[in-house]
Amino acid sequence: MIVKVGVSILSLDYNDITVINQALMRVDTANSVHLDVMDGKFVPQKTFDHTLLEKIDTKLNKIVHLMVKQPEKIVDKYIKAGAEGIIFHIEAIRSPKKLIEHLKKKKVSVGIALNPETPLKKIEKILPDVDLVLVMTVKPGKGGQKMMKTPLKKVKSIRKKYPMKDIAVDGGINADTAYLAIEAGANILVSGSYIFNSNDPKLAIDLLRNA
């Protein structure tokens, strides 16, 4: 299984686009950049909006992780701004099928995210329709948290049923925990502070891939 790495900019100063673009130049061996959008309602924290995405200069695949209520109301702004993938939370939407259909028409990849406490059965019906499942191993909204191991059971269950599905794990991913996510069946590791706080971010990315 080829392991891909997504870098999360949550730990960076996202009020300074120069800082972000310089940081992304240092991690250009990653596969994607994950932009964690928070509205202060679905999660207590508030981050940035689509205008930041417009200013990001990188060749990395741009994935927008919407930790927001009613994501269907804002997805088009992010697609227009350059998002190549949209991940939304099953807990934040009433009609996920409608949004999935809309995103497919817009030709962006579709991801569904699960909070640590949310049972897998919440997404069972739509699993065949999404490109990616993002299993959160921390409570969404804050970088630098320790990985919770219990949600990895969901990764195992999804991998058993869907051997070819992209499964990402986000939360507390570092050189010591990456192998747990891979062992459970994840093929995408999303990491922020571990990579960006490293003296050698490219080495950090390699260590995750080969955990």
Beta strands, then each sheet from edge to edge (+ up, - down):
strand 1: 4-8
strand 2: 32-38
strand 3: 61-67
strand 4: 85-89
strand 5: 109-114
strand 6: 132-136
strand 7: 166-170
strand 8: 188-191
sheet 1: 1+ 2+ 3+ 4+ 5+ 6+ 7+ 8+ 1+
end
